[in-house]
Amino acid sequence: MTYEPLFAGLVYNEEGQPVQAAQVGADLCYAIPDGDFLRHVDAIEVDRQVLAQLKERFLPIKDALVEGAMQMMGADDPFTRAALEMSLENMDRMVETGAVNVEDFRLALWMTGFRIIVNVHGEVVRLEIPGLE
């Protein structure tokens, strides 16, 4: 399985500058602007931090999220509910499993105004999730 940065185009530094996805040798990175330099950090490490924070925010409201998703899909069966709940509970494993269409995932997040703010070391400072703040 080839890894592709999950959040390319959604990551910004603390000054609001966009962070680009880049490749250094065989490693996929996020190139974070730091003055006149670009600091390269492993994309998978940033992505794992983001997924862990999303999971932490979403699990307390899991029932509401599942109910909303089921209404949007027009589904009302226990199998769909179980699949959605399992997806939320395992969202931090998306990186390893490749269980998501990366382009659709990014587009959906971009359309909501989702943004990730990182410091120059690649540590997630905050997530901007319109409607959940």
C-alpha positions in Angstrom: 0.0 0.0 0.0 1.3 3.4 -0.9 0.8 6.1 1.7 -0.7 9.5 0.6 -0.9 12.4 3.0 -4.5 12.5 4.1 -4.7 16.3 4.8 -2.7 17.8 1.9 -4.1 21.2 1.2 -5.7 21.5 4.6 -2.6 22.2 6.7 -1.4 25.7 7.6 1.4 27.1 9.8 0.7 29.3 12.7 1.0 32.4 10.5 -1.7 31.2 8.2 0.6 30.2 5.4 -0.4 27.0 3.5 1.8 23.9 4.1 2.6 21.9 1.0 2.9 18.1 0.7 6.4 17.2 -0.5 8.6 14.2 -1.0 12.1 13.9 0.3 13.7 10.7 -1.0 11.2 8.0 -0.2 9.5 10.0 2.6 6.3 11.9 2.2 6.4 15.1 4.2 4.6 18.3 4.9 6.8 21.3 4.1 6.1 23.9 6.8 7.1 27.5 6.0 9.3 28.9 8.7 10.5 32.4 7.6 12.7 31.8 4.5 13.0 28.1 5.1 10.7 25.0 4.7 10.8 22.5 7.5 10.0 19.0 6.4 8.1 16.7 8.8 6.8 13.2 8.2 3.3 13.5 6.8 2.2 10.3 8.5 3.0 11.7 11.9 1.0 14.8 11.4 -1.9 12.8 10.0 -1.9 10.5 13.0 -2.1 13.5 15.4 -5.0 14.9 13.5 -6.9 11.6 13.4 -6.4 11.1 17.1 -7.7 14.6 17.9 -10.7 14.1 15.6 -11.5 10.8 17.3 -11.2 12.5 20.7 -13.7 15.2 19.6 -16.1 12.9 17.8 -16.5 10.0 20.2 -18.4 12.0 22.8 -21.0 13.0 20.1 -20.9 9.7 18.3 -24.7 9.0 18.6 -25.6 12.4 17.0 -23.0 12.0 14.2 -24.3 8.4 13.4 -27.9 9.5 13.5 -27.2 12.5 11.2 -25.2 10.3 8.8 -28.0 7.7 8.7 -30.6 10.3 7.9 -28.5 11.8 5.1 -28.1 8.3 3.6 -31.7 7.4 4.1 -30.7 4.3 6.1 -32.4 3.0 9.2 -30.9 -0.5 9.8 -28.7 -1.8 12.5 -25.9 -2.9 10.1 -25.4 0.7 8.7 -25.5 2.0 12.3 -22.8 -0.6 13.4 -20.6 0.2 10.3 -20.8 4.0 11.0 -20.0 3.5 14.7 -17.1 1.2 13.9 -15.8 3.8 11.5 -15.8 6.5 14.1 -14.2 4.3 16.7 -11.4 3.2 14.4 -10.9 6.5 12.6 -7.4 6.8 14.0 -6.4 3.7 12.1 -7.3 5.1 8.7 -3.7 5.7 7.9 -2.7 2.1 8.3 -5.7 0.5 6.7 -6.1 2.8 3.7 -9.9 2.5 4.3 -10.8 5.9 2.8 -10.8 7.5 -0.6 -8.3 10.2 0.1 -9.5 12.7 -2.6 -13.1 12.5 -1.5 -12.1 12.7 2.2 -10.0 15.9 1.5 -12.7 17.5 -0.6 -15.4 16.9 2.0 -13.2 18.4 4.7 -12.2 21.4 2.5 -15.8 22.1 1.7 -16.6 22.4 5.4 -13.8 24.9 6.0 -11.7 22.4 8.0 -8.1 23.5 8.7 -5.2 22.1 10.6 -2.8 24.5 12.2 0.7 23.1 13.0 3.9 24.6 14.5 7.2 24.4 12.7 7.9 21.1 14.3 4.8 19.4 12.9 2.9 19.4 16.1 -0.8 20.1 15.7 -1.6 23.3 17.5 -5.3 23.3 16.8 -8.0 22.0 14.4 -10.5 24.5 13.0 -13.8 22.6 12.5 -16.6 25.0 11.6 -19.7 24.2 13.5 -18.0 22.1 16.2 -16.0 24.8 17.9 
